[in-house]
């Protein structure tokens, strides 16, 4: 999936730019769900294990990485993969790996029904 811009609670985007990135992520998640619909099985999952892996040249701090994953989780809810983003429906883990080059930056999303 696409690159996630550096954004933490200390460095906020303008609301319009943030809305643009949120919409882009929702579209990206929708496309990924569409491409993998058969692999995902019956939706919505009653309890999903979701792992988001950021491969970036700039590492987030721990709370920043979970903040960066929020639009992805919102996209999963909007696409009907999970009913809600509360702990009752999702077990979320966020990992980070250091990318050496900007061209190597990407985001991986792994979803399992538990």
BAFI-3210 file (N, C-alpha, C; in Angstrom, 3 decimals, decimal comma, padded with zeros to 6 digits):
// residues 114
n [1|2|3|4|5|6|7|8|9|10|11|12|13|14|15|16|17|18|19|20|21|22|23|24|25|26|27|28|29|30|31|32|33|34|35|36|37|38|39|40|41|42|43|44|45|46|47|48|49|50|51|52|53|54|55|56|57|58|59|60|61|62|63|64|65|66|67|68|69|70|71|72|73|74|75|76|77|78|79|80|81|82|83|84|85|86|87|88|89|90|91|92|93|94|95|96|97|98|99|100|101|102|103|104|105|106|107|108|109|110|111|112|113|114]
n.u [000,831|000,240|002,483|002,722|002,419|004,702|003,436|002,641|001,295|002,617|003,181|000,974|-001,148|-002,690|-006,249|-007,518|-005,577|-005,144|-007,681|-007,653|-005,593|-006,779|-009,011|-007,698|-006,445|-008,695|-009,699|-007,540|-007,541|-010,075|-009,644|-007,679|-009,171|-011,121|-009,498|-008,648|-010,876|-011,868|-009,920|-010,276|-012,650|-015,733|-017,327|-018,585|-015,670|-015,893|-014,061|-011,122|-007,687|-005,387|-002,524|-000,437|002,185|004,645|006,942|009,383|011,485|011,666|011,197|008,321|007,291|006,014|003,236|002,694|002,833|000,557|-001,354|-000,941|-001,912|-004,635|-006,363|-006,295|-007,540|-010,042|-010,804|-011,074|-013,299|-015,207|-015,325|-016,520|-015,118|-014,601|-016,942|-016,646|-014,178|-013,522|-011,983|-013,364|-013,829|-011,445|-008,022|-005,307|-002,077|000,874|003,693|007,085|009,502|012,730|013,264|015,667|015,861|013,825|012,219|011,679|009,745|006,698|003,491|002,230|-000,611|-002,008|-004,570|-006,447|-008,990|-009,996]
n.v [-001,195|002,340|005,048|006,424|009,644|011,473|012,089|013,190|013,697|015,962|017,299|018,483|018,117|020,489|020,734|020,277|019,030|016,763|015,557|014,962|013,019|011,065|010,331|009,337|007,102|005,590|004,972|003,469|001,273|000,273|-000,567|-002,562|-004,394|-005,093|-006,371|-008,592|-010,020|-012,707|-014,119|-013,069|-014,096|-014,681|-011,705|-009,279|-009,634|-011,045|-010,710|-009,290|-009,767|-007,439|-006,367|-003,742|-002,755|-000,469|000,503|002,626|005,502|007,281|006,829|006,419|007,566|005,461|006,038|007,686|005,943|004,369|006,353|007,031|004,737|004,914|005,992|003,784|001,761|002,958|002,824|000,031|-000,399|001,126|-000,339|-002,631|-004,755|-005,042|-004,548|-002,317|-000,070|-000,615|-002,228|-004,589|-005,660|-005,624|-006,515|-004,805|-004,347|-002,548|-002,300|-001,376|-000,876|-000,051|001,667|001,922|003,445|006,034|005,102|002,548|002,701|001,680|000,351|-002,351|-004,382|-006,723|-009,005|-011,055|-013,354|-013,958]
n.w [000,000|000,000|000,955|004,230|005,474|007,589|010,678|013,753|017,049|017,802|015,487|013,616|010,763|008,559|008,637|006,168|004,598|006,133|005,916|003,199|003,078|004,689|003,168|000,908|002,031|002,794|000,260|-000,724|001,039|000,414|-002,225|-001,799|-000,282|-002,150|-004,110|-002,660|-001,831|-001,957|-000,520|002,004|002,973|004,759|005,637|007,977|010,097|013,298|015,333|014,662|013,964|013,411|011,782|011,178|009,205|008,957|006,641|006,560|005,960|007,977|011,332|013,382|016,677|019,322|019,995|017,856|015,696|016,030|015,763|013,085|011,917|012,186|010,018|008,316|009,791|010,067|007,401|007,117|008,710|007,329|004,948|005,780|006,905|009,592|012,275|013,958|015,384|017,985|020,884|021,246|018,740|017,351|017,353|017,471|016,143|015,645|013,663|012,843|010,318|009,245|006,315|003,782|001,443|-000,024|-002,068|-001,233|000,676|002,148|003,121|004,910|005,387|007,439|007,934|010,007|010,844|014,076]
ca.u [000,000|000,904|003,321|002,017|003,268|005,101|002,439|002,453|000,516|003,424|003,262|-000,345|-001,451|-003,879|-007,408|-007,830|-004,568|-005,431|-008,874|-007,234|-004,869|-007,734|-009,791|-006,794|-006,270|-009,940|-009,739|-006,510|-008,048|-011,185|-009,063|-007,041|-010,251|-011,702|-008,549|-008,446|-012,179|-011,993|-009,009|-010,766|-013,746|-016,979|-017,177|-017,475|-015,061|-016,391|-012,875|-010,028|-006,307|-004,863|-001,150|-000,028|003,644|005,144|008,328|009,626|012,818|011,541|010,444|007,389|007,316|004,994|001,877|002,573|002,587|-000,856|-002,107|-000,817|-002,712|-006,065|-007,124|-006,366|-008,571|-011,310|-011,119|-011,550|-014,668|-016,036|-015,468|-017,264|-014,254|-014,915|-018,097|-016,273|-012,758|-013,349|-011,224|-014,248|-013,818|-010,130|-006,775|-004,420|-000,641|001,568|005,131|007,837|010,796|013,476|013,564|016,914|015,581|012,449|011,497|011,344|008,700|005,373|002,740|001,608|-001,742|-002,348|-005,833|-006,848|-010,165|-009,585]
ca.v [000,000|003,632|005,627|007,249|010,798|011,648|012,891|012,829|014,696|017,179|017,939|018,254|018,629|021,317|019,837|019,921|018,062|015,544|014,966|014,423|011,767|010,085|009,859|008,530|005,817|004,840|004,451|002,437|000,105|-000,259|-001,278|-003,781|-005,316|-005,568|-007,300|-009,784|-010,374|-014,160|-014,540|-012,590|-014,937|-014,049|-010,437|-008,758|-010,484|-010,740|-010,198|-009,345|-009,468|-006,578|-005,900|-002,730|-002,652|000,700|000,458|004,040|006,034|008,004|006,024|007,091|007,094|004,418|006,557|008,220|004,847|003,992|007,462|006,902|003,581|005,210|006,027|002,424|001,077|003,570|002,256|-001,340|-000,289|001,633|-001,398|-003,747|-005,854|-005,137|-003,693|-001,112|-000,098|-000,793|-003,444|-005,753|-006,172|-005,585|-006,639|-004,052|-004,267|-001,726|-002,547|-000,483|-001,321|001,066|001,590|002,624|004,415|006,517|004,236|001,294|002,947|001,138|-000,075|-003,670|-004,608|-008,147|-009,146|-012,442|-013,548|-014,753]
ca.w [000,000|-000,123|002,003|005,209|005,796|008,981|011,370|015,151|017,767|017,903|014,172|013,032|009,441|008,387|008,575|004,777|004,161|006,879|005,301|001,900|003,342|005,220|002,022|000,082|002,707|002,686|-001,108|-000,826|001,755|-000,386|-003,362|-001,286|000,100|-003,411|-004,727|-001,824|-001,273|-001,798|000,542|003,287|003,438|005,177|006,346|008,770|011,111|014,646|016,044|013,698|014,355|012,348|011,946|010,202|009,205|008,241|006,163|006,292|006,245|009,238|012,288|014,277|018,053|019,468|019,859|016,504|014,755|016,159|015,177|011,627|011,481|012,362|008,759|007,773|010,566|009,654|006,081|007,321|009,219|006,228|003,949|006,355|007,337|011,013|012,554|014,687|015,728|019,431|021,221|021,153|017,373|016,704|018,100|016,587|016,400|014,657|013,628|011,967|009,797|008,661|004,885|003,465|000,381|-000,100|-003,006|-000,543|001,666|001,887|004,295|004,770|006,279|007,547|008,650|010,274|011,686|015,241]
c.u [000,870|001,736|002,435|002,915|003,588|004,104|002,318|001,623|001,289|003,481|001,958|-000,427|-002,611|-005,058|-007,723|-006,843|-004,802|-006,638|-008,539|-006,507|-005,813|-008,548|-008,939|-006,594|-007,527|-010,081|-008,725|-006,963|-009,183|-010,653|-008,418|-008,079|-010,879|-010,797|-008,432|-009,744|-012,309|-011,113|-009,535|-011,901|-014,963|-016,706|-018,534|-016,927|-015,622|-015,271|-011,697|-008,697|-005,712|-003,449|-000,843|001,482|004,039|006,611|008,671|011,065|012,825|010,669|009,530|007,730|006,106|003,570|001,648|002,282|001,127|-001,763|-002,085|-001,651|-004,214|-006,841|-007,268|-007,481|-009,947|-011,759|-011,637|-012,984|-015,604|-016,294|-016,153|-016,422|-014,465|-016,084|-017,729|-014,790|-012,516|-012,601|-012,062|-014,139|-012,443|-009,000|-005,702|-002,983|-000,016|003,060|005,781|009,130|011,446|013,750|014,817|016,663|014,112|011,623|011,087|010,215|007,375|004,729|002,104|000,502|-002,053|-003,587|-006,160|-008,104|-009,765|-010,750]
c.v [001,251|004,005|006,455|008,423|010,851|012,578|012,384|013,909|016,012|017,954|017,642|018,842|019,612|020,376|019,393|018,878|016,714|014,818|014,325|013,092|010,685|009,486|008,962|007,148|004,978|004,232|003,325|001,144|-000,542|-001,077|-002,593|-004,827|-005,912|-006,625|-008,625|-010,317|-011,883|-014,677|-014,162|-013,448|-014,122|-012,809|-010,013|-009,807|-010,070|-010,205|-010,380|-009,039|-008,695|-006,142|-004,931|-002,593|-001,461|000,473|001,873|004,416|006,785|007,189|006,909|006,738|006,166|004,961|007,168|007,142|004,392|005,094|007,374|005,752|003,852|005,285|004,648|001,657|001,644|003,039|000,829|-001,350|000,126|000,560|-002,651|-004,947|-006,110|-004,194|-002,348|-001,205|-000,199|-002,103|-004,727|-006,431|-006,256|-005,725|-006,040|-004,070|-003,443|-001,983|-001,543|-001,143|-000,131|000,796|002,419|003,740|004,823|005,610|002,902|001,467|002,337|000,779|-001,418|-003,789|-006,094|-008,260|-010,637|-012,441|-014,430|-015,500]
c.w [000,000|001,094|002,941|005,564|007,280|009,647|012,803|015,808|017,922|016,593|013,426|011,622|009,534|008,164|007,146|004,247|004,852|006,273|003,955|002,085|003,852|004,074|001,124|000,705|002,635|001,290|-001,300|-000,150|000,968|-001,564|-002,915|-000,889|-001,153|-004,056|-003,973|-001,228|-001,029|-000,671|001,927|003,839|003,826|006,019|006,899|009,729|012,477|015,539|015,095|014,371|013,185|012,714|010,814|010,324|008,333|007,907|005,707|006,586|007,566|010,184|013,134|015,724|018,205|019,298|018,477|015,478|014,821|015,593|013,656|011,085|011,529|011,050|008,108|008,468|010,218|008,298|006,184|007,835|008,086|005,167|004,502|006,755|008,828|011,303|013,177|015,033|017,231|019,701|021,171|019,786|016,736|017,726|017,197|017,081|015,279|014,791|012,680|011,544|009,109|007,184|004,625|002,444|000,422|-001,006|-002,374|000,471|001,214|003,212|003,986|005,802|006,258|008,422|008,779|011,126|012,852|015,856]
res [x|x|x|x|x|x|x|x|x|x|x|x|x|x|x|x|x|x|x|x|x|x|x|x|x|x|x|x|x|x|x|x|x|x|x|x|x|x|x|x|x|x|x|x|x|x|x|x|x|x|x|x|x|x|x|x|x|x|x|x|x|x|x|x|x|x|x|x|x|x|x|x|x|x|x|x|x|x|x|x|x|x|x|x|x|x|x|x|x|x|x|x|x|x|x|x|x|x|x|x|x|x|x|x|x|x|x|x|x|x|x|x|x|x]
***
